[in-house]
Amino acid sequence: MSKQQGFTLIELVTVIIILGILAAFAVPRFINLTSSARAATIDGLSGSIKAASALAHAAYIVKDGSGTAAAPTAITMDGATVSLTFGYPSATSTGIAAALQDVDSFQHASGKFWLKGDGAAAPADCQVTYAAPSTAGEPPTITVKDNCGA
């Protein structure tokens, strides 16, 4: 008597068909996770911008937050010079981008930050916008667009 070794062709084809069906259901879910991950990254960046702005403002208050003409127009955070507008980081690369310090994963210009790289969503739909205050005593405006499903 000989023992059967291995699988028959019908068993192998059946397994391949089952794997194909499972893949057909799984792939759309993975595509959806990509846009969710982009939106989560943008939301995380928004939190980082809020924290960096608050830390810069706290350093401004400690240095001289009296609001007088001698109030500082720049502070130093971890060795980086951060330019200020009414006590908050300016919406420039020497302002909020310098306060963040590590923006290598993002493109930025004039206070707008968006994802860079292959497959990144359109900047207009997936970005964080930072606007420095326009008058003394006002906080900055941070706007999040996290419609990152591209």
N, CA, C and O atoms as a GROMACS GRO file, in nm:
protein
  600
    1MET      N    1   0.082  -0.117   0.000
    1MET     CA    2   0.000   0.000   0.000
    1MET      C    3   0.087   0.125   0.000
    1MET      O    4   0.186   0.134   0.073
    2SER      N    5   0.048   0.219  -0.083
    2SER     CA    6   0.123   0.343  -0.087
    2SER      C    7   0.040   0.452  -0.018
    2SER      O    8  -0.082   0.455  -0.029
    3LYS      N    9   0.110   0.541   0.052
    3LYS     CA   10   0.044   0.652   0.122
    3LYS      C   11   0.042   0.774   0.030
    3LYS      O   12   0.134   0.797  -0.049
    4GLN      N   13  -0.063   0.851   0.043
    4GLN     CA   14  -0.074   0.972  -0.036
    4GLN      C   15   0.019   1.078   0.022
    4GLN      O   16   0.020   1.100   0.143
    5GLN      N   17   0.095   1.143  -0.062
    5GLN     CA   18   0.184   1.249  -0.018
    5GLN      C   19   0.146   1.376  -0.094
    5GLN      O   20   0.132   1.376  -0.216
    6GLY      N   21   0.129   1.488  -0.017
    6GLY     CA   22   0.097   1.615  -0.080
    6GLY      C   23  -0.053   1.633  -0.098
    6GLY      O   24  -0.134   1.560  -0.041
    7PHE      N   25  -0.088   1.734  -0.179
    7PHE     CA   26  -0.226   1.769  -0.202
    7PHE      C   27  -0.263   1.740  -0.346
    7PHE      O   28  -0.178   1.738  -0.435
    8THR      N   29  -0.391   1.718  -0.367
    8THR     CA   30  -0.437   1.697  -0.504
    8THR      C   31  -0.454   1.832  -0.572
    8THR      O   32  -0.457   1.936  -0.506
    9LEU      N   33  -0.465   1.830  -0.703
    9LEU     CA   34  -0.482   1.953  -0.779
    9LEU      C   35  -0.612   2.023  -0.741
    9LEU      O   36  -0.616   2.145  -0.734
   10ILE      N   37  -0.717   1.948  -0.717
   10ILE     CA   38  -0.846   2.006  -0.681
   10ILE      C   39  -0.836   2.079  -0.547
   10ILE      O   40  -0.893   2.187  -0.531
   11GLU      N   41  -0.765   2.022  -0.450
   11GLU     CA   42  -0.747   2.088  -0.321
   11GLU      C   43  -0.669   2.218  -0.335
   11GLU      O   44  -0.704   2.319  -0.272
   12LEU      N   45  -0.565   2.217  -0.415
   12LEU     CA   46  -0.486   2.339  -0.435
   12LEU      C   47  -0.566   2.448  -0.503
   12LEU      O   48  -0.558   2.564  -0.463
   13VAL      N   49  -0.644   2.413  -0.606
   13VAL     CA   50  -0.726   2.511  -0.677
   13VAL      C   51  -0.832   2.568  -0.583
   13VAL      O   52  -0.860   2.688  -0.588
   14THR      N   53  -0.890   2.485  -0.498
   14THR     CA   54  -0.990   2.531  -0.402
   14THR      C   55  -0.931   2.633  -0.305
   14THR      O   56  -0.993   2.736  -0.276
   15VAL      N   57  -0.812   2.604  -0.255
   15VAL     CA   58  -0.746   2.697  -0.162
   15VAL      C   59  -0.716   2.829  -0.232
   15VAL      O   60  -0.735   2.935  -0.173
   16ILE      N   61  -0.670   2.825  -0.356
   16ILE     CA   62  -0.639   2.947  -0.430
   16ILE      C   63  -0.765   3.029  -0.454
   16ILE      O   64  -0.761   3.152  -0.443
   17ILE      N   65  -0.876   2.964  -0.485
   17ILE     CA   66  -1.002   3.035  -0.505
   17ILE      C   67  -1.047   3.101  -0.375
   17ILE      O   68  -1.092   3.216  -0.376
   18ILE      N   69  -1.037   3.031  -0.264
   18ILE     CA   70  -1.077   3.088  -0.134
   18ILE      C   71  -0.990   3.208  -0.100
   18ILE      O   72  -1.041   3.309  -0.053
   19LEU      N   73  -0.858   3.199  -0.124
   19LEU     CA   74  -0.769   3.312  -0.098
   19LEU      C   75  -0.802   3.431  -0.188
   19LEU      O   76  -0.794   3.546  -0.144
   20GLY      N   77  -0.839   3.405  -0.312
   20GLY     CA   78  -0.879   3.513  -0.403
   20GLY      C   79  -1.004   3.585  -0.355
   20GLY      O   80  -1.012   3.707  -0.362
   21ILE      N   81  -1.100   3.508  -0.306
   21ILE     CA   82  -1.224   3.568  -0.254
   21ILE      C   83  -1.194   3.653  -0.131
   21ILE      O   84  -1.245   3.765  -0.119
   22LEU      N   85  -1.112   3.602  -0.041
   22LEU     CA   86  -1.075   3.678   0.079
   22LEU      C   87  -1.000   3.806   0.042
   22LEU      O   88  -1.023   3.911   0.102
   23ALA      N   89  -0.913   3.798  -0.056
   23ALA     CA   90  -0.837   3.916  -0.099
   23ALA      C   91  -0.930   4.020  -0.160
   23ALA      O   92  -0.908   4.140  -0.142
   24ALA      N   93  -1.032   3.976  -0.232
   24ALA     CA   94  -1.125   4.070  -0.294
   24ALA      C   95  -1.199   4.152  -0.188
   24ALA      O   96  -1.233   4.268  -0.212
   25PHE      N   97  -1.225   4.093  -0.072
   25PHE     CA   98  -1.291   4.166   0.036
   25PHE      C   99  -1.193   4.248   0.119
   25PHE      O  100  -1.230   4.352   0.172
   26ALA      N  101  -1.068   4.203   0.130
   26ALA     CA  102  -0.970   4.270   0.217
   26ALA      C  103  -0.908   4.392   0.152
   26ALA      O  104  -0.882   4.490   0.221
   27VAL      N  105  -0.882   4.391   0.023
   27VAL     CA  106  -0.813   4.501  -0.044
   27VAL      C  107  -0.887   4.634  -0.028
   27VAL      O  108  -0.822   4.733   0.006
   28PRO      N  109  -1.018   4.642  -0.050
   28PRO     CA  110  -1.084   4.771  -0.030
   28PRO      C  111  -1.073   4.823   0.113
   28PRO      O  112  -1.068   4.944   0.135
   29ARG      N  113  -1.069   4.733   0.209
   29ARG     CA  114  -1.055   4.777   0.348
   29ARG      C  115  -0.916   4.835   0.372
   29ARG      O  116  -0.903   4.932   0.447
   30PHE      N  117  -0.812   4.779   0.311
   30PHE     CA  118  -0.677   4.832   0.325
   30PHE      C  119  -0.666   4.969   0.257
   30PHE      O  120  -0.595   5.056   0.308
   31ILE      N  121  -0.732   4.988   0.146
   31ILE     CA  122  -0.730   5.117   0.078
   31ILE      C  123  -0.795   5.223   0.166
   31ILE      O  124  -0.746   5.335   0.175
   32ASN      N  125  -0.904   5.187   0.232
   32ASN     CA  126  -0.972   5.279   0.323
   32ASN      C  127  -0.882   5.313   0.442
   32ASN      O  128  -0.887   5.426   0.491
   33LEU      N  129  -0.801   5.220   0.488
   33LEU     CA  130  -0.710   5.246   0.599
   33LEU      C  131  -0.605   5.350   0.561
   33LEU      O  132  -0.560   5.426   0.647
   34THR      N  133  -0.566   5.354   0.437
   34THR     CA  134  -0.466   5.451   0.394
   34THR      C  135  -0.518   5.592   0.410
   34THR      O  136  -0.447   5.678   0.463
   35SER      N  137  -0.640   5.619   0.367
   35SER     CA  138  -0.694   5.754   0.381
   35SER      C  139  -0.719   5.787   0.528
   35SER      O  140  -0.702   5.902   0.570
   36SER      N  141  -0.757   5.688   0.607
   36SER     CA  142  -0.775   5.711   0.751
   36SER      C  143  -0.642   5.742   0.818
   36SER      O  144  -0.636   5.826   0.908
   37ALA      N  145  -0.536   5.676   0.775
   37ALA     CA  146  -0.404   5.703   0.831
   37ALA      C  147  -0.358   5.844   0.795
   37ALA      O  148  -0.297   5.913   0.878
   38ARG      N  149  -0.386   5.888   0.673
   38ARG     CA  150  -0.351   6.025   0.634
   38ARG      C  151  -0.426   6.126   0.719
   38ARG      O  152  -0.368   6.224   0.766
   39ALA      N  153  -0.556   6.103   0.739
   39ALA     CA  154  -0.636   6.195   0.820
   39ALA      C  155  -0.585   6.197   0.964
   39ALA      O  156  -0.581   6.304   1.026
   40ALA      N  157  -0.548   6.082   1.018
   40ALA     CA  158  -0.494   6.076   1.154
   40ALA      C  159  -0.361   6.151   1.164
   40ALA      O  160  -0.333   6.215   1.265
   41THR      N  161  -0.279   6.141   1.060
   41THR     CA  162  -0.152   6.213   1.058
   41THR      C  163  -0.175   6.364   1.059
   41THR      O  164  -0.107   6.437   1.131
   42ILE      N  165  -0.270   6.410   0.980
   42ILE     CA  166  -0.303   6.553   0.976
   42ILE      C  167  -0.358   6.598   1.111
   42ILE      O  168  -0.323   6.706   1.159
   43ASP      N  169  -0.443   6.517   1.173
   43ASP     CA  170  -0.495   6.552   1.306
   43ASP      C  171  -0.382   6.556   1.410
   43ASP      O  172  -0.382   6.643   1.497
   44GLY      N  173  -0.288   6.464   1.400
   44GLY     CA  174  -0.173   6.465   1.490
   44GLY      C  175  -0.087   6.589   1.470
   44GLY      O  176  -0.038   6.648   1.566
   45LEU      N  177  -0.069   6.628   1.344
   45LEU     CA  178   0.006   6.750   1.314
   45LEU      C  179  -0.064   6.872   1.374
   45LEU      O  180   0.002   6.962   1.425
   46SER      N  181  -0.195   6.875   1.367
   46SER     CA  182  -0.271   6.985   1.426
   46SER      C  183  -0.242   6.996   1.575
   46SER      O  184  -0.221   7.106   1.627
   47GLY      N  185  -0.241   6.883   1.645
   47GLY     CA  186  -0.209   6.884   1.788
   47GLY      C  187  -0.068   6.932   1.814
   47GLY      O  188  -0.043   7.004   1.910
   48SER      N  189   0.026   6.892   1.728
   48SER     CA  190   0.164   6.936   1.743
   48SER      C  191   0.177   7.087   1.723
   48SER      O  192   0.252   7.154   1.793
   49ILE      N  193   0.104   7.139   1.626
   49ILE     CA  194   0.107   7.284   1.601
   49ILE      C  195   0.049   7.360   1.720
   49ILE      O  196   0.104   7.462   1.760
   50LYS      N  197  -0.062   7.310   1.775
   50LYS     CA  198  -0.121   7.375   1.893
   50LYS      C  199  -0.024   7.374   2.010
   50LYS      O  200  -0.009   7.474   2.080
   51ALA      N  201   0.043   7.260   2.032
   51ALA     CA  202   0.137   7.250   2.143
   51ALA      C  203   0.258   7.340   2.121
   51ALA      O  204   0.302   7.407   2.215
   52ALA      N  205   0.313   7.342   2.000
   52ALA     CA  206   0.429   7.426   1.971
   52ALA      C  207   0.394   7.573   1.987
   52ALA      O  208   0.475   7.651   2.039
   53SER      N  209   0.275   7.611   1.944
   53SER     CA  210   0.231   7.750   1.958
   53SER      C  211   0.217   7.788   2.105
   53SER      O  212   0.259   7.895   2.146
   54ALA      N  213   0.158   7.699   2.184
   54ALA     CA  214   0.140   7.725   2.327
   54ALA      C  215   0.275   7.733   2.399
   54ALA      O  216   0.294   7.818   2.485
   55LEU      N  217   0.367   7.645   2.364
   55LEU     CA  218   0.500   7.649   2.426
   55LEU      C  219   0.574   7.777   2.390
   55LEU      O  220   0.639   7.837   2.475
   56ALA      N  221   0.565   7.818   2.266
   56ALA     CA  222   0.631   7.942   2.223
   56ALA      C  223   0.570   8.062   2.296
   56ALA      O  224   0.641   8.153   2.338
   57HIS      N  225   0.437   8.061   2.310
   57HIS     CA  226   0.371   8.171   2.380
   57HIS      C  227   0.411   8.174   2.527
   57HIS      O  228   0.430   8.280   2.585
   58ALA      N  229   0.423   8.056   2.587
   58ALA     CA  230   0.467   8.049   2.728
   58ALA      C  231   0.609   8.104   2.742
   58ALA      O  232   0.638   8.177   2.837
   59ALA      N  233   0.697   8.070   2.649
   59ALA     CA  234   0.833   8.122   2.653
   59ALA      C  235   0.833   8.274   2.634
   59ALA      O  236   0.913   8.344   2.696
   60TYR      N  237   0.745   8.323   2.550
   60TYR     CA  238   0.731   8.467   2.528
   60TYR      C  239   0.688   8.536   2.657
   60TYR      O  240   0.744   8.640   2.694
   61ILE      N  241   0.590   8.478   2.726
   61ILE     CA  242   0.541   8.538   2.851
   61ILE      C  243   0.652   8.539   2.955
   61ILE      O  244   0.670   8.638   3.026
   62VAL      N  245   0.726   8.430   2.964
   62VAL     CA  246   0.835   8.423   3.062
   62VAL      C  247   0.942   8.527   3.030
   62VAL      O  248   0.995   8.592   3.120
   63LYS      N  249   0.973   8.542   2.901
   63LYS     CA  250   1.079   8.636   2.862
   63LYS      C  251   1.035   8.780   2.886
   63LYS      O  252   1.108   8.856   2.950
   64ASP      N  253   0.918   8.819   2.835
   64ASP     CA  254   0.865   8.953   2.856
   64ASP      C  255   0.730   8.961   2.789
   64ASP      O  256   0.720   9.009   2.676
   65GLY      N  257   0.629   8.917   2.854
   65GLY     CA  258   0.496   8.918   2.795
   65GLY      C  259   0.415   9.038   2.834
   65GLY      O  260   0.292   9.032   2.836
   66SER      N  261   0.481   9.149   2.864
   66SER     CA  262   0.409   9.267   2.911
   66SER      C  263   0.332   9.338   2.800
   66SER      O  264   0.245   9.420   2.828
   67GLY      N  265   0.363   9.307   2.674
   67GLY     CA  266   0.296   9.372   2.563
   67GLY      C  267   0.349   9.510   2.534
   67GLY      O  268   0.289   9.584   2.456
   68THR      N  269   0.458   9.546   2.594
   68THR     CA  270   0.516   9.678   2.569
   68THR      C  271   0.591   9.678   2.437
   68THR      O  272   0.604   9.574   2.371
   69ALA      N  273   0.639   9.792   2.399
   69ALA     CA  274   0.715   9.804   2.274
   69ALA      C  275   0.843   9.722   2.279
   69ALA      O  276   0.898   9.685   2.176
   70ALA      N  277   0.891   9.693   2.401
   70ALA     CA  278   1.013   9.616   2.416
   70ALA      C  279   0.987   9.464   2.417
   70ALA      O  280   1.079   9.385   2.437
   71ALA      N  281   0.862   9.425   2.396
   71ALA     CA  282   0.830   9.281   2.396
   71ALA      C  283   0.910   9.210   2.288
   71ALA      O  284   0.932   9.265   2.181
   72PRO      N  285   0.955   9.088   2.316
   72PRO     CA  286   1.040   9.018   2.220
   72PRO      C  287   0.968   8.983   2.090
   72PRO      O  288   0.848   8.952   2.090
   73THR      N  289   1.040   8.990   1.980
   73THR     CA  290   0.985   8.952   1.850
   73THR      C  291   1.036   8.815   1.807
   73THR      O  292   1.001   8.766   1.700
   74ALA      N  293   1.120   8.754   1.891
   74ALA     CA  294   1.171   8.620   1.865
   74ALA      C  295   1.212   8.558   1.998
   74ALA      O  296   1.250   8.627   2.092
   75ILE      N  297   1.204   8.426   2.003
   75ILE     CA  298   1.249   8.351   2.120
   75ILE      C  299   1.334   8.235   2.071
   75ILE      O  300   1.339   8.207   1.951
   76THR      N  301   1.400   8.168   2.163
   76THR     CA  302   1.478   8.050   2.129
   76THR      C  303   1.414   7.928   2.193
   76THR      O  304   1.390   7.926   2.314
   77MET      N  305   1.385   7.828   2.112
   77MET     CA  306   1.328   7.702   2.160
   77MET      C  307   1.420   7.589   2.117
   77MET      O  308   1.434   7.562   1.998
   78ASP      N  309   1.482   7.523   2.213
   78ASP     CA  310   1.574   7.412   2.185
   78ASP      C  311   1.678   7.450   2.080
   78ASP      O  312   1.709   7.370   1.991
   79GLY      N  313   1.731   7.568   2.090
   79GLY     CA  314   1.836   7.612   1.999
   79GLY      C  315   1.786   7.671   1.869
   79GLY      O  316   1.867   7.721   1.790
   80ALA      N  317   1.656   7.667   1.843
   80ALA     CA  318   1.600   7.724   1.720
   80ALA      C  319   1.538   7.860   1.751
   80ALA      O  320   1.465   7.875   1.849
   81THR      N  321   1.567   7.957   1.667
   81THR     CA  322   1.507   8.090   1.683
   81THR      C  323   1.370   8.090   1.618
   81THR      O  324   1.355   8.053   1.501
   82VAL      N  325   1.270   8.131   1.694
   82VAL     CA  326   1.131   8.132   1.648
   82VAL      C  327   1.083   8.276   1.643
   82VAL      O  328   1.078   8.344   1.746
   83SER      N  329   1.046   8.324   1.524
   83SER     CA  330   0.994   8.460   1.510
   83SER      C  331   0.850   8.465   1.560
   83SER      O  332   0.773   8.371   1.542
   84LEU      N  333   0.815   8.577   1.622
   84LEU     CA  334   0.684   8.590   1.687
   84LEU      C  335   0.601   8.702   1.626
   84LEU      O  336   0.654   8.800   1.574
   85THR      N  337   0.470   8.683   1.633
   85THR     CA  338   0.372   8.786   1.598
   85THR      C  339   0.274   8.794   1.714
   85THR      O  340   0.199   8.700   1.738
   86PHE      N  341   0.275   8.906   1.784
   86PHE     CA  342   0.190   8.925   1.902
   86PHE      C  343   0.205   8.811   2.003
   86PHE      O  344   0.107   8.766   2.063
   87GLY      N  345   0.328   8.765   2.021
   87GLY     CA  346   0.356   8.665   2.124
   87GLY      C  347   0.339   8.520   2.081
   87GLY      O  348   0.365   8.430   2.160
   88TYR      N  349   0.295   8.496   1.961
   88TYR     CA  350   0.279   8.361   1.908
   88TYR      C  351   0.370   8.345   1.786
   88TYR      O  352   0.409   8.444   1.726
   89PRO      N  353   0.404   8.221   1.749
   89PRO     CA  354   0.489   8.203   1.631
   89PRO      C  355   0.425   8.262   1.506
   89PRO      O  356   0.304   8.253   1.485
   90SER      N  357   0.509   8.322   1.424
   90SER     CA  358   0.463   8.375   1.295
   90SER      C  359   0.426   8.258   1.203
   90SER      O  360   0.469   8.145   1.227
   91ALA      N  361   0.349   8.285   1.101
   91ALA     CA  362   0.309   8.181   1.006
   91ALA      C  363   0.412   8.168   0.895
   91ALA      O  364   0.379   8.178   0.777
   92THR      N  365   0.537   8.147   0.934
   92THR     CA  366   0.648   8.139   0.838
   92THR      C  367   0.736   8.020   0.872
   92THR      O  368   0.715   7.950   0.971
   93SER      N  369   0.836   7.997   0.788
   93SER     CA  370   0.930   7.889   0.815
   93SER      C  371   1.020   7.922   0.935
   93SER      O  372   1.074   7.831   0.997
   94THR      N  373   1.035   8.050   0.968
   94THR     CA  374   1.112   8.087   1.087
   94THR      C  375   1.022   8.104   1.209
   94THR      O  376   1.070   8.132   1.318
   95GLY      N  377   0.893   8.086   1.189
   95GLY     CA  378   0.796   8.097   1.298
   95GLY      C  379   0.748   7.959   1.344
   95GLY      O  380   0.818   7.889   1.416
   96ILE      N  381   0.629   7.923   1.300
   96ILE     CA  382   0.569   7.797   1.347
   96ILE      C  383   0.647   7.674   1.300
   96ILE      O  384   0.656   7.576   1.374
   97ALA      N  385   0.703   7.677   1.181
   97ALA     CA  386   0.782   7.562   1.134
   97ALA      C  387   0.907   7.545   1.219
   97ALA      O  388   0.949   7.432   1.245
   98ALA      N  389   0.967   7.655   1.261
   98ALA     CA  390   1.085   7.647   1.348
   98ALA      C  391   1.045   7.600   1.487
   98ALA      O  392   1.122   7.528   1.552
   99ALA      N  393   0.927   7.637   1.533
   99ALA     CA  394   0.880   7.591   1.664
   99ALA      C  395   0.852   7.441   1.663
   99ALA      O  396   0.876   7.372   1.762
  100LEU      N  397   0.802   7.391   1.550
  100LEU     CA  398   0.778   7.246   1.537
  100LEU      C  399   0.909   7.168   1.529
  100LEU      O  400   0.918   7.057   1.580
  101GLN      N  401   1.008   7.226   1.467
  101GLN     CA  402   1.144   7.173   1.454
  101GLN      C  403   1.157   7.056   1.359
  101GLN      O  404   1.256   7.049   1.286
  102ASP      N  405   1.063   6.963   1.354
  102ASP     CA  406   1.077   6.847   1.266
  102ASP      C  407   0.955   6.838   1.176
  102ASP      O  408   0.852   6.782   1.215
  103VAL      N  409   0.967   6.892   1.057
  103VAL     CA  410   0.856   6.890   0.961
  103VAL      C  411   0.899   6.818   0.833
  103VAL      O  412   0.851   6.851   0.724
  104ASP      N  413   0.988   6.721   0.847
  104ASP     CA  414   1.042   6.651   0.730
  104ASP      C  415   0.936   6.572   0.653
  104ASP      O  416   0.952   6.552   0.533
  105SER      N  417   0.830   6.528   0.719
  105SER     CA  418   0.727   6.448   0.653
  105SER      C  419   0.620   6.535   0.586
  105SER      O  420   0.528   6.483   0.523
  106PHE      N  421   0.634   6.666   0.599
  106PHE     CA  422   0.532   6.757   0.549
  106PHE      C  423   0.593   6.864   0.461
  106PHE      O  424   0.709   6.902   0.477
  107GLN      N  425   0.513   6.911   0.367
  107GLN     CA  426   0.550   7.030   0.292
  107GLN      C  427   0.480   7.147   0.360
  107GLN      O  428   0.372   7.131   0.417
  108HIS      N  429   0.542   7.263   0.355
  108HIS     CA  430   0.479   7.377   0.419
  108HIS      C  431   0.518   7.506   0.349
  108HIS      O  432   0.627   7.520   0.294
  109ALA      N  433   0.424   7.600   0.354
  109ALA     CA  434   0.446   7.733   0.299
  109ALA      C  435   0.341   7.826   0.357
  109ALA      O  436   0.223   7.792   0.359
  110SER      N  437   0.383   7.940   0.403
  110SER     CA  438   0.293   8.045   0.454
  110SER      C  439   0.194   7.992   0.557
  110SER      O  440   0.076   8.026   0.553
  111GLY      N  441   0.241   7.910   0.650
  111GLY     CA  442   0.155   7.860   0.757
  111GLY      C  443   0.068   7.743   0.719
  111GLY      O  444  -0.015   7.700   0.799
  112LYS      N  445   0.082   7.690   0.598
  112LYS     CA  446   0.005   7.573   0.556
  112LYS      C  447   0.097   7.452   0.554
  112LYS      O  448   0.209   7.459   0.504
  113PHE      N  449   0.049   7.341   0.608
  113PHE     CA  450   0.125   7.217   0.614
  113PHE      C  451   0.042   7.106   0.552
  113PHE      O  452  -0.077   7.092   0.581
  114TRP      N  453   0.104   7.026   0.465
  114TRP     CA  454   0.035   6.912   0.405
  114TRP      C  455   0.134   6.799   0.386
  114TRP      O  456   0.256   6.820   0.388
  115LEU      N  457   0.080   6.678   0.368
  115LEU     CA  458   0.164   6.560   0.351
  115LEU      C  459   0.241   6.565   0.221
  115LEU      O  460   0.191   6.617   0.121
  116LYS      N  461   0.360   6.513   0.223
  116LYS     CA  462   0.433   6.501   0.097
  116LYS      C  463   0.462   6.354   0.073
  116LYS      O  464   0.454   6.272   0.165
  117GLY      N  465   0.494   6.322  -0.049
  117GLY     CA  466   0.526   6.184  -0.083
  117GLY      C  467   0.428   6.125  -0.180
  117GLY      O  468   0.326   6.186  -0.214
  118ASP      N  469   0.458   6.005  -0.225
  118ASP     CA  470   0.374   5.936  -0.322
  118ASP      C  471   0.238   5.905  -0.261
  118ASP      O  472   0.229   5.860  -0.147
  119GLY      N  473   0.136   5.928  -0.337
  119GLY     CA  474   0.001   5.893  -0.294
  119GLY      C  475  -0.060   5.990  -0.195
  119GLY      O  476  -0.171   5.965  -0.147
  120ALA      N  477   0.008   6.099  -0.162
  120ALA     CA  478  -0.049   6.196  -0.068
  120ALA      C  479  -0.171   6.263  -0.131
  120ALA      O  480  -0.176   6.285  -0.252
  121ALA      N  481  -0.267   6.293  -0.048
  121ALA     CA  482  -0.390   6.354  -0.096
  121ALA      C  483  -0.365   6.498  -0.140
  121ALA      O  484  -0.260   6.555  -0.111
  122ALA      N  485  -0.460   6.554  -0.211
  122ALA     CA  486  -0.449   6.692  -0.259
  122ALA      C  487  -0.433   6.786  -0.139
  122ALA      O  488  -0.508   6.775  -0.042
  123PRO      N  489  -0.337   6.878  -0.144
  123PRO     CA  490  -0.312   6.966  -0.030
  123PRO      C  491  -0.435   7.046   0.014
  123PRO      O  492  -0.450   7.072   0.134
  124ALA      N  493  -0.521   7.084  -0.078
  124ALA     CA  494  -0.637   7.166  -0.041
  124ALA      C  495  -0.735   7.089   0.047
  124ALA      O  496  -0.810   7.151   0.123
  125ASP      N  497  -0.735   6.957   0.039
  125ASP     CA  498  -0.830   6.876   0.115
  125ASP      C  499  -0.767   6.811   0.238
  125ASP      O  500  -0.839   6.757   0.322
  126CYS      N  501  -0.636   6.815   0.248
  126CYS     CA  502  -0.568   6.739   0.354
  126CYS      C  503  -0.453   6.825   0.407
  126CYS      O  504  -0.337   6.802   0.372
  127GLN      N  505  -0.486   6.923   0.491
  127GLN     CA  506  -0.383   7.015   0.537
  127GLN      C  507  -0.421   7.078   0.671
  127GLN      O  508  -0.536   7.070   0.714
  128VAL      N  509  -0.323   7.138   0.734
  128VAL     CA  510  -0.343   7.219   0.853
  128VAL      C  511  -0.296   7.360   0.820
  128VAL      O  512  -0.186   7.379   0.768
  129THR      N  513  -0.379   7.458   0.849
  129THR     CA  514  -0.343   7.597   0.824
  129THR      C  515  -0.327   7.668   0.959
  129THR      O  516  -0.414   7.663   1.045
  130TYR      N  517  -0.213   7.734   0.974
  130TYR     CA  518  -0.183   7.812   1.095
  130TYR      C  519  -0.181   7.959   1.057
  130TYR      O  520  -0.108   7.999   0.966
  131ALA      N  521  -0.259   8.038   1.127
  131ALA     CA  522  -0.260   8.184   1.104
  131ALA      C  523  -0.227   8.252   1.236
  131ALA      O  524  -0.298   8.236   1.335
  132ALA      N  525  -0.118   8.329   1.236
  132ALA     CA  526  -0.079   8.403   1.356
  132ALA      C  527  -0.187   8.505   1.390
  132ALA      O  528  -0.263   8.546   1.302
  133PRO      N  529  -0.194   8.546   1.515
  133PRO     CA  530  -0.297   8.645   1.552
  133PRO      C  531  -0.274   8.778   1.479
  133PRO      O  532  -0.161   8.817   1.451
  134SER      N  533  -0.384   8.846   1.451
  134SER     CA  534  -0.373   8.975   1.381
  134SER      C  535  -0.374   9.092   1.478
  134SER      O  536  -0.341   9.204   1.440
  135THR      N  537  -0.411   9.067   1.604
  135THR     CA  538  -0.408   9.172   1.707
  135THR      C  539  -0.355   9.113   1.836
  135THR      O  540  -0.359   8.992   1.858
  136ALA      N  541  -0.306   9.200   1.921
  136ALA     CA  542  -0.253   9.156   2.051
  136ALA      C  543  -0.365   9.098   2.136
  136ALA      O  544  -0.478   9.145   2.133
  137GLY      N  545  -0.333   8.996   2.211
  137GLY     CA  546  -0.429   8.933   2.301
  137GLY      C  547  -0.514   8.826   2.237
  137GLY      O  548  -0.593   8.760   2.306
  138GLU      N  549  -0.501   8.806   2.108
  138GLU     CA  550  -0.577   8.702   2.039
  138GLU      C  551  -0.489   8.579   2.017
  138GLU      O  552  -0.369   8.593   1.995
  139PRO      N  553  -0.546   8.459   2.023
  139PRO     CA  554  -0.468   8.339   1.993
  139PRO      C  555  -0.459   8.317   1.842
  139PRO      O  556  -0.534   8.377   1.766
  140PRO      N  557  -0.368   8.231   1.799
  140PRO     CA  558  -0.362   8.199   1.656
  140PRO      C  559  -0.483   8.116   1.614
  140PRO      O  560  -0.551   8.057   1.698
  141THR      N  561  -0.508   8.112   1.484
  141THR     CA  562  -0.616   8.031   1.430
  141THR      C  563  -0.555   7.909   1.362
  141THR      O  564  -0.468   7.922   1.276
  142ILE      N  565  -0.602   7.791   1.400
  142ILE     CA  566  -0.552   7.666   1.344
  142ILE      C  567  -0.671   7.594   1.281
  142ILE      O  568  -0.766   7.558   1.350
  143THR      N  569  -0.665   7.573   1.151
  143THR     CA  570  -0.775   7.511   1.076
  143THR      C  571  -0.727   7.378   1.020
  143THR      O  572  -0.619   7.369   0.962
  144VAL      N  573  -0.809   7.275   1.039
  144VAL     CA  574  -0.774   7.140   0.992
  144VAL      C  575  -0.870   7.099   0.881
  144VAL      O  576  -0.992   7.107   0.897
  145LYS      N  577  -0.815   7.054   0.769
  145LYS     CA  578  -0.894   6.993   0.662
  145LYS      C  579  -0.842   6.850   0.651
  145LYS      O  580  -0.733   6.828   0.599
  146ASP      N  581  -0.919   6.755   0.700
  146ASP     CA  582  -0.871   6.616   0.700
  146ASP      C  583  -0.952   6.526   0.608
  146ASP      O  584  -0.974   6.409   0.640
  147ASN      N  585  -0.998   6.580   0.495
  147ASN     CA  586  -1.065   6.501   0.393
  147ASN      C  587  -0.955   6.440   0.305
  147ASN      O  588  -0.935   6.481   0.190
  148CYS      N  589  -0.885   6.342   0.360
  148CYS     CA  590  -0.763   6.290   0.298
  148CYS      C  591  -0.787   6.167   0.210
  148CYS      O  592  -0.692   6.102   0.168
  149GLY      N  593  -0.911   6.136   0.181
  149GLY     CA  594  -0.940   6.020   0.099
  149GLY      C  595  -0.916   6.049  -0.048
  149GLY      O  596  -1.004   6.100  -0.118
  150ALA      N  597  -0.798   6.015  -0.095
  150ALA     CA  598  -0.766   6.041  -0.235
  150ALA      C  599  -0.741   5.912  -0.308
  150ALA      O  600  -0.713   5.913  -0.428
   0.00000   0.00000   0.00000
